């Protein structure tokens, strides 16, 4: 499940810092 965690972390990072 480490892959899922990595994907989630990346997704959250993008959501927290959206590129304008």
N, C-alpha and C positions, 0 to 999 in steps of 0.2 A: 504493500500500500504506500510505499515511500514515493512511488511515482505520482500518485494522486496528491500526496501532501506537497510535493514539489510543484505540481501544476496549480494547486490551490494557492500556494504562497505566491507564485508568479502572477496569478489572476488577481489576488488581493493587492499586490504591489501596483499593478496596472490600474486597478480601480481606485486605489488611494492616491496615485499620482498620474492622473489622466493627462495625456499629451494634448496641448492646445493647438 
